[in-house]
Amino acid sequence: TEFINYKNNELFIENIKASELIKQFGTPLYVYSKNHFINQYKKFDNAFSEIDHQIFYAMKSNFNLSVINTFVKLGSGVDVNSEGELFRALKTGIETSKIILTGVGKTKDEIRLGLEKKVLMIKAESEEEVELINKIASEKNLVAPVALRVNPDVDAKTHPYISTGLSKNKFGIDSATALSIYRRRNQYKHIQFTGIDMHIGSQITTIEPFVEAISKMSELYFTLLDEGLKLNHFDVGGGIGVQYNNESSFTIEEFAERTIPLFKRLDCKILFEPGRYLTANGGVLLTEVLYNKQNGEKRFVIVDAAMNDLLRPAIYQAYHHIQPIIKYEGRNDIVADIVGPVCETGDYFARDRKIAQTLSGEFLAIMSSGAYGMTMASNYNARRRPAEILVDENKVIVVRSRETFEHLLWDEKVF
Ligand code: LLP
């Protein structure tokens, strides 16, 4: 991206050298470009300027408070998938009417909290959940704003672990059941059905599955309208793919051009829940090369970041571009596995990757790590999670310090 780029063979995040940040804060280190986030948000928002719409940032992709706040300040709402995410969102001071509560398995406490905080809507993903929301709302003498998450049964053609819109996936309610629940709305005195929702998967790189799903959901919308139920919100979910490795994808303008005509037929507000689109390419994970070695035919570059810091390669065989933060002259390319220190074979960032040779003590950048990086990090092997740095032009803000070993022992007892 224009915000994370080489100048004179040195990697910069906005106006700051990666090497400077490493000197100050050590590795592994997450670094984010604030202006990339802002730019992506504005591109998305502008693409849909001709229709009544609202973005709800899917904070599961990057829930650092300063990242959430960057979007909130631009007018974004947030999509929260748990009590913990709701707690984080509220810390930014966001109006609760700009929060949507999602989740295939919400607990009673989560539903209760959502109602108390008066979120814009709760998405229900089963008939039992609709009943529970109705019950909890009646105990509180409230009317709960609810959207059904419909599973449109379309193939998003993405990695099976992040495909969510097929009927064999655990998500949502099939159209027939959804229709029957909406029809029986009078049975739920403490629910007002305000919307309809879908989310068919993540890292989707063709527009077709969206068009297909939006069309199917529109049919449902019009059936309900005919029967006297006017929904206010049509929630398209997230899932728009980004480029990790020059894969062919679509631009947000192309996406808008194809979908706006479909949205215009509906007389309601269109909601979007992008995560990755806003954050993925705005982050890098910087790591030190510890060792180079050869086992038989195979070469390994062992770095100080690991699967606990960035899980995506290990669980989705995800591609992340990896490059030295300084392009030295006269270095040959090697083909190697780039791996971390964790005690598992799955702990790798790249396999048989062609990369310029880097010596121990030099540094690599694992690109496109702004989405589902830190939010999926763990303390496996009792490793401290990395610090997170937000760069805004010349400004460097430590938006989360590296964990200490004391943090890791929080409230634990030796019995
Ligand atoms: N809305 C809902 C209901 C979702 O479940 C998700 C993502 C989003 C929005 C945002 O999707 P996005 O725009 O970011 O594609 N950990 C995986 C991705 C899991 C996505 C889960 N749901 C990965 O690293 O690829």
Boltz pocket constraint, residues with backbone or C-beta under 6 A from the ligand:
constraints:
  - pocket:
      binder: B
      contacts: [[A, 58], [A, 60], [A, 61], [A, 79], [A, 102], [A, 161], [A, 162], [A, 198], [A, 199], [A, 201], [A, 202], [A, 203], [A, 237], [A, 238], [A, 239], [A, 240], [A, 273], [A, 274], [A, 275], [A, 276], [A, 277], [A, 312], [A, 316], [A, 371], [A, 372]]
      max_distance: 6.0
